Amino acid sequence: VFEMLSKAVRDWYNPVTVAITGSMGKTTAKELTTKVFETNFQTLCAKGNNNAIYQIGNLLQGLEQDDEAYIQEVHGGTLGTAACVSRVISPDICIVTNIVKNHISQIGSVENLIANKLAIAEGMKPDGVLILCDDNEYLKEAKPDVRTIRYSMEHTDAHYYAQNIVREVLEEILPYMNIFKDE
């Protein structure tokens, strides 16, 4: 019932919605994505890593008509969680940062972990896009049945390939971000 009520609240509004999951880097990716959206759009985003369905349902109650973007970190370490959240928030964009072998005890196998993280696209809007990191061995091999964009710092065949990264710029930004906290 809680999920149905949360979805009804979400459907009342129409912000561009970004859902972010992964084994690590969710909070960092959410904070960086939020900073980008906030430059041009009124954006709703939870502080910290409030990424479980009940926390998300409570955050959705804060949506307002003026909100143009909604950025949500999604917990994907328990079987079915990412799919459930995705169906509730109907993302336009889904991002999977990476997959590593944590949460295996909760999920049972690497294959289940991969499927569970990729299930973030289950509630994605039909014209939505799934963004995957091709530097991750599990995501590079994934063949999701949705529109997918791939990025990389290692593989030049990805849709977006980063090169000539200047570390000094990152070191200036890091103190202002909640990076590596509550991952």
C-alpha positions, 0 to 999 in steps of 0.5 A: 500500500505504501508503494502505491501511495508513493507512486500516486504522489510521484505521478501527481508531478512531472519532474525529470527523474534520475535514479542512481544505483550501484555497489559503490558511488551512488551517493557521490553520483547523486550529489554530482548529478544534483549539482549539474541539474541545480544549475538550470532546474529546481531540483529535489534530492534527498540529503545523504543516502536516503535510498530505501523505499520508505525514505523515498516515499517520505521524500516524494511527499516533498515534491512541489509543482515547481520541481523540474528535476528529481534525483534519487539514489536507489538501494539495490543490495536487497533482491527486488528493491531497485525494481520496486523503487523504479516502478514507484518513481518512474525514472526518465534516466537510470544510472548504474555506477558499478557492480562489485561482489558486495551484498552477495550474502543478501542476494545469493550470487553475482548473477542475481546482483547484476540482475537486481542492479539492472532492474532499476530500469524496470519502471523507467519511462518508455523513452528513458535511457539507462546509463552504464559504466563500461569500465565495470566488468559486469556492466560491460557484458550486460545487454539490457533490453532498453535504450542504453548509453555507455561511458568509460575512461578505459574503452574508447568504443563507449558512447562517451569516453573520458580522456585527459582528466585533470586531477587538480580540478577534482581535488578542488571540488572534493571538499565541497561534496559529501564524497565517500560518505554514506556510500 
